[in-house]
Every structure is written in structure tokens, then in C-alpha cells.
Amino acid sequence: MKKLLLLLSCFLAFSLSMNGQKPMTHEIMIKFKKIGAPKISPDGRHLIYSRIETSYNLEEQTSDLWIASTDGSTEPRKLTNSKGGEDNYQWSAASDKIYFIAKRDGDDVPQLYVLPLAGGEAQRLTTLSTGVSDVKFSSDGSRIIFSSRVFPTAFTDSTSKKLADEKKKIKTKARVYQSFPVRYWDAWLDEKQSHIFAMELKAGAQPVNLMKDISLVQSPGFRLGSYHFSPDGKSVVFTATTEYNTTAYQSSKSNIYSVSISGGKETALVSDETDYSSVEYTEDGKYLIATGSANGNKLYYLNRVYRFDASTNSAKKELAATLDRPINDMEMAGSSIYASIEDQGVDRIVEISISDGSVKPVLGAETGSFSALSLSTNPRVFAYQYQNMATPPEVWASVNGSLKAISKANDAVLAGLDLVKPEVIWTKSSRGKNIRSVVLKPTGFDSSKKYPLFVLMHGGPASSFKDVFGYRWNPYILGSAGYVIVMTDYTGSIGYGEKFAQDIQFDPFKGPGQEIQEAAADAIKRFSYIDGSKQAAGGASYGGHLANWMQASTAHYKCLISHAGLVNSEAQWGTSDVIWGRELMNGGAPWVPTKTWKEQNPMRFAANFKTPMLLTVGENDYRVPINNTLENWSIHQRLQIPSKLIVFPGENHWILNPDNSKFHYAEIQNWLATYLK
């Protein structure tokens, strides 16, 4: 009965108005309310979440906190009313206050605030000049720890202010580096480090930098990871690396440490061959639970869960050892860990036993994705996010086995849309692998007609076409003009086991490209409504890389679209913000004549380029820097291939500005219409 209830609830959450006449448009998508992860009160009676109202006019965009009862007996109501929005929101232990980080009037940087639910305005609790992020509370609620980015020698706020003032007076504007890396995503790095601060939650208390006497911060390769209080609140456990500056030639590894809440030297707790990403004690203090991945020469490793005896920091045991699936997020409660995992295109919630590591299903079905789990003190009352390809994330609650839709912020708009349910197919590839694809029919589908095919390729490659809602490459918008969309999880995708993701190593484009084309051919064979004579392909990031490989290796597409895609693997190696993984992918440095460098670099096969191509890129993209797109553009122009280049100033790897996003979608549609209609 419980399983039937879960499946029924999933179906209802996915249900769409098949009578609606409107297709998905950018204007409709931009008006969807963006619902943040829920946080349930310790007593399980209420939950809070963020809600963003998006607009093409960024001045009109708002972000506020909302509160609702978990049993659905009352409608959600808005708690805050500010432009900047609230982050890292959480409850007090007594469920009577809400803490959050915000940058409000009078704040130069984000600070911690508290809002009493009995009434009154939010009160600022911190005034640190370098700001506050990622706040954690002690079990008794009397103290907090948080991180702040400071200069390496700034262990007091007065020193931070002094150094910042001195920097402002320097007239020379030069960036000077002596080690890697120098950029990340869309920003140049500076010398600042994240440090852990502790503060008592009482009037007049000031934060104390716990890293003052920690030797790790003196290393040029220091980088702080995650951190948590010990159960008794007397110490802080954290992960950190001193090898971040070595990532030009190896994978860095983080170890586990602790420091007293009053400061002092660090104590090394765990240092082995695992790269630890998070660490936390069980509620009873008996065990230390950490997540981490192997640190070898594979391109991809699963993040696994480990248990240590807290008294000795030894007796390492892997929990959920047979799971073989990525963990999205997790939270501990009593003797269990509740986690959202990615499994063959959907996110499920499972329960992992801390004692024996066994895994039990909690929520999940063949469609839809469950994540952002938040637990109350009662394990039978919790909150989570649910979404699918046609439904943006919404907040739900589970109360004693009854699933309740809480936020319902987009139900009215969705009810008026004609959104076809995606169909999953599995193709046996020529290499003997089972390859999953998602097929999406266009709005207003007519079985008597034939439709052109747009092969959409995902980025990563350690990613997948999950049953989640997407804003950047929304398949409903892309197919709304009358295209069938096929989305294939090629080798290298995650959610199919660690080996499936690892198998892309040394074969970045040829094998995945072949699988994508075989899956498309399978879809054409299965579905008579697909016009196989009219095909286009495109994608972003690694999907853009693959579009460029299709340009180099086949001529059967009518047109191609590459956003933020590399055309020259060798140039990408030297200019991206991360390089070691590219060396692992290709079997050595670019000057080593490996088979992969020679045979799977699109630019080396430019003589084969023939297909009209749309090239788009964000000017501040440091992951796949603009030089690769410019080189691709030059090749197309040199060979006189029909092509168009669009550069978005101010954008990074993603096109996020609403107006820019709308223009990007329109240009993609125009390009497809030119060659497929």
C-alpha cells in the first residue's frame, strides 16, 4: 500500500494538463517561481523555503522566505520582503526563530540575521567586514560557526579592514601569481582564503577566527572544505587540502582535521588515500561520517560514504558499498543517513544504516526527481523538493507516510500548458552497452505528421539528462517550434555506475558521438513520426565539444549548434581554469603524442568541416574560454562554411541574464528553422 501511495503521488506530481493549448515559451518559463530547498522545523510542524520572482527587468526580481505548515492545513505565507533575498536559512532548536544570511540596507557584505516568529523585525547578529557564509549551529544552539574569506594573515577583523584599505590605495592594477590556478569559472582568483569563525549567540559577542594557530593556512595550497560542530560543541571537525596549488599536475587531496572551539593547533584525524569532501559526527558522537572519493588516475570517481570510530578515528568502514550511484545530498538522523541519489535519470531518496551500511528505498519512481531532503526530529516527518522535466522544483512534505504538496507556486501556469510526457528508450549500442535516451514529442503533436529531429547533447561529461526541469536548454522550448528532441546519456554520464562514467577516459568524443548517433537512429526506427532526413544536433559545454566533434566526423546533420564548446583540445588544456582532468582524459600532456590527442581533437579534422554551425559563448567563460570559440569561428570563416558567432559580454559558462537567455533561445530557433523547415 505504501509503495502504491508513493507511485500514485509521483504520478500526480507529474500530471499535466493535456487539454492545454499553450506551448512552453521563454516568456512563460521566465515567470515560473523558483522555489528553493525546504528547511523543516525541528518539531516538524512548519517548513520554510525561498521563492524567487523572476523578471526580464532585474530591478523587479525579488527573493523572499515563505513559511508553511507541513500538513498542508494552511496556505504558505511570505515571511520576508527584501530585494536581496535570504540564503543559508535555518531554524532555531526550539523552532521559534529563523536564522538566515542576507545583504540588507546598510550591509556592504552578507551578514547573519535572526527573525523571531512571534513577531518583530529581523535583527542583524554579525558585522564582520568580510561577510558571513555557511553558518552551522552547535547542538544546544548557543554557538555558531561560519566561514569568511580573509587575507591569509588577517586573524582579526581590524586587520582585515586595514589590509583591504591598503589594497585600495595601490594604484598599480596587476595580478601576480606564482602557482596554479589563477582563475575559476568566471573570476580571477586572489590571495584570500576561507577561514572558520566561531561566535556565541549572545549580546555583544564577537566572532573569533579559529584558524589563527592552524599551520595549514600557511601553505600556498590551503583550501578549506566542509566543517561541523562536534556533538558536545567543544570542537570543530573540518576537511581541508594543502595541495590546491598542485592541481596543474595532480589531483589534490583533502584530509580530516579538528580544532578546539577556543582555537589552537589543529589535530589531524584522518589522512589516507581518500580525498574527503565532507565530514560530520553522528548525533551520539560515536562515529565520524565522511564522504570522499578515490584519488587516483581515473577521470571520475564516485563520492562514497565512510564511517570511522570517533574515539580513535580509525576502523574505517564504507557504508552503502554496493550502491554505485552518485549522492546528491544527505542528512543524518539517529542511526540513519538519508540521502538523495542519482539513479538512471531520476533522483531517489534512500536510507543508509550507519550500523551496517545497508540501503533501503524511501522515495522514488521511474519518473521525477526527489532531492534537498530536510529532516525534523521525527524521522517520519520530513520535507523535500520534487521536480520533473515539465515541472519546476516545488516543496513537498511527508507526514507519517502521507505526501503533501506544499509550495504549489507554479500549478496555475502549468495547468494551461500542453506539455507532453517524455518517453525513455534503451538502445543496445554497437559496443554492447545499454544506452538510455529521452524522447520528447513537440507541443500539439499530431501522429499523422513527420517532425524534424533535434539531437540535444548534455554537458559534463559527468552529468546526465535527468528527469528535472531545466532553464538553460529547456527541451520543451527547443522543441516547441515542431521538433522531436532526443537526449542521450552517452558513456561518461553518471547514474549508471562508476565504471560507465569512467569508460569515457581516452575516448572523449568518438565513442560517445557514435552512441548518440546510434540512439538517434534507433529513435527514428521506432517512431514513424520522426523525419530522419532532417536532423540537427547541438549542446553546451561538453555537449558543445560533441557538436564540434560531429562537425569533424559526420556530414548527415543539416546544421549544428555549439555553445561553450572546445574545437581544439590542446588550446583548451592550456587556457581553461582546470587542466589536470583534461590530461587524464587524453592520457598525458598535449606535447605527449597520445592516441587520444592525435585522433580525437576536432580541430585536427577541420578539413572535414561542412555543416552550417551556430557558435555562442559567454565572454567571461573561463571554463571553456572564448579563444576556443574564436578559433572555431576562424576555421568556419576560412573554409567559407555558413556560420554565425554570438558573444555575450558579461556572461560566463551559462547565459543567465533573462534578456540574453531569451535572445539565445530565439537565435537557436532561427538557426534550426533555417535548415530544418
Disulfide bonds with the S-S distance in Angstrom:
none
